[in-house]
Amino acid sequence: MIQQRIVLLSAAGLASALLLAACGSSTGKASSGTNPGSVAPVATAATAATAASESATSAPAGSSDSGSGHMATTTMLMAKAVKGMGSVVTDDKGMTLYRYDKDQATPSKWTCAGECTKTWMPVMEQDSVQTMGVEKSLLGTVHRDGMKQVTLGGWPLYRYMGDTKAGQMNGQAKDKMWYAVTPSGEKSTMTG
């Protein structure tokens, strides 16, 4: 009986190690800044099972967020006037924030997970979030991988990897599903 458990744990540990190795392998895409050598190995199959279970319970039904390393944090939501176009919301670094049409506002629910978070980073609450030009009563959070993703008007917020400088809006109307968010939580209708 003990030998069977040892064999099962060894097999599970080997499978976990292979999965970790596969996750860290190069796919020929641009580096995401993660060093595969810095990933800690899974100690036991029980640890891997616990981690998988915790991840599954924090994600909405039918999705998983294996891209949890691709997140942005903020302490401020600010309204920024865009010349002749109205206002959009930025984070504490001046980066434009977006909402995704496949997400849900009532109740708040995120659907961008895994590969999606490599391009659209969920904006996570860091301590507490202040507002400037944004109605504080519209601010909220939704649970994501044991953390809290910031919502505005119920919509989960994201930063676009294609925006490299404050004030850019390169994600606007991307795939006709991603839009800069307005201070009222609506999607911006500008096509810039």
SULZI-V388840 format. One line per field, one symbol per residue. ss: DSSP state (2 for helix, 1 for strand, 0 for the rest). phi: phi as a letter, one per 30 degrees, with the letter a starting at -180 (. if undefined). Layout:
BEGIN
ss->???
phi->???
END
This chain:
BEGIN
ss->022222222222222222222222000000000002220000002222222222222200000000000011111111111100011111000001111100011001100000022221111111111111000222111111001111110011011100000000000001000111100000100000
phi->.ddddddddddddddddddddddcddcidddciccedcdddddbdddddddddddddccdeibbcdcddcbccbcacbdbdceibjbbcbddciddcbbcdddbcbdeacbdbheeddccdeccdcibccbbibdedddabbdahibbddbbijddcbccdddcbeidbddeidhhbcbecdecidddcdce
END
